[in-house]
Amino acid sequence: MRHWLWRVMGVLSLGGGFSGLVYLFMVLLQGVAIDLWVTITIVAATALYGFGVWSGMRLLEGRPGAAQVNLLYWCIQIPMLNTPVVALQFYVGATAVVSASLGWDASGTDEVNFGANALFGSSVEWSLMQGDVPWEVGVNLLACVIVWKGRRLLRQEAAAAKDDIW
């Protein structure tokens, strides 16, 4: 393992993905009514959490190309979107989200609210056609920092490896 960031990314991806899989298993054991949308959600969440476990394990093992794959996994976690048509959020391991939402008060005037949220663990949320939710857009700052620092570190390592050849 070359750098502390790879360890942090690996642990958060592996641990967060595993906790997400455990949560999904607990939901299934509670006897949730399974319909088409629940099935799609469970399959998609299982694939995302499984990808996190797999990419985190590869990164901790120091496999070639694992850092690039894990950085892709963190890129998936950057956006947060809430609209009356579609809502999407996915976080694994840890998150620090800042967001802005546009709502309407009782008098019908527009109102912009800013928020922040942080958590450890895993969360996947999505919905379609929820007309009563306000418009909200957010960014996972922790994922942004990890992706920025990870890409920078990959470039530095590539440059160092290129210099070692000669």
N, C-alpha and C positions, 0 to 999 in steps of 0.2 A: 504494500500500500504506500503510495507516494506522498500523499498529502492528507491532512486532517479533514479537509472538505469531503474527500471521497468516503471516508469513514462515516461522517455525519449523514451524507446523502444515502449511503447504503443502509445504515441503521434505521433512518426515518422511513425509507422506502420499504424495507423488509418488515419492520415492526408495524408500520401503519397499514401496509397491505395485509399482513396477517391479522391485525385487529379488525380490519374491515371484513375479511373472510369469516372470522369468528362471529361478528355481529350479524352477517347475512345468515349464517347457520342458525343462530339463535332466533332470528325472525322466522325462519322456516319451521323450527321446532315449536313455535307458538301457535302453529296452525293457521297462518294467514290464508285467507281465501285467494287461491291462485287463479288469476285470469290472464288474458293476453298481455296487458300492460305490466302486471306484476312479474310475469315470466320474462318479458323483455328487460325490465329493470334489473332483475336478479342476474340474468345472463350477462348483461353489460357490466354491472358492478363486479361480478365475479371475474370477468375478463380483465377489467382495470386493476382490481386488487391483486389478481394473480400475476399480472404483468409487473406490478410493484414488487411483489415477493421475488419473482424471478430476476428482475433487473437489480434489485438490492443485493440479492445473493451473489450474482455475478460480479457486482462491483466490490463486495467485501472479499471475494475470492481473488480479485485482481485479474480477471479475465481480460483478454485483449478486446477493445471496443466497448467494454462495459460502461465506461464513463459517458460515452456518446449516447448510448441507449438510455441510461438513467437520466441524462439531461433532457431527453425527449419526454420522459415520464414526468419530469418537473415542469416542462413547458405546458403539458396538458392541464396542470393545476393552476396556471396563471389566471385565466379569465373567470369572472363571476358575472352572470347575466340573469336578470329577473325581469320579465315583461309579461303582459297579459297573454301573450301567445306562447312563449316558451321560457322556461327557467332552467339554467344549467349551473351546477357547482360541483366540483370534485376536489377533495383535499385528502392527503394521506400524510400521516406522521405529525406534521405541525403546519400551522397556517397563521398568517397575519394579513388580514384583508382590510383594505380601505375601500369605501364605496360612496357613491352619490346616488340619491334616489329622488325621483320627481313624483310628488303626490299632490293630492287635492284636498283642501280642507273643506269644512262644512259649507262655507260661503262660495265654493267653486273656484277659488283662486289657486294658482299653481304655487307649489311650495317645494323648495329644494332642501334636502336634508343630507348631511354627511355623517358617515358612521365608520366605525372600526371594530374589528372582531379578531380575536386570536384564540386558537385552541390547539390542543394536542390530541391526537387520535385520528379518526377517519370519518369522512362524511361524503356522501354522494347524494345529490338532490337533483331532480329534474321533474318538470311538469309541462303539460301542454294545455293550452286553452283555459287558463285560470284568469278570467276576466277581472277579478277583484284585486289583483296584486299591483302595486305601484311599479313603475319603471325604475330599475336599479342596475347600475353597472359598477363593477368593482374589480380590483386587481389584488392578487395574492402577492404582497411585497416580499414575503420570505422566499417564495418560489422564484420571483424575479431576481433577487439577490443571489440565490443559489445558481440559477442559470447563468447570470452575468459572470459571477466569480468562477464557475466551472468552465465556461467557454474561454475565459481569460487564461485559466490555468492550463487548459488543453493546448492553447496556442503557445504558451511558455514552454510546456513539455515538448511540443513538436519542434520548436526552435532549438531547444537544448539537445534533442536527439539528432537534429540535422547537423549541429555544430560538432557533436561527438563523432560523427562519421568521418569527418576530415581531421 
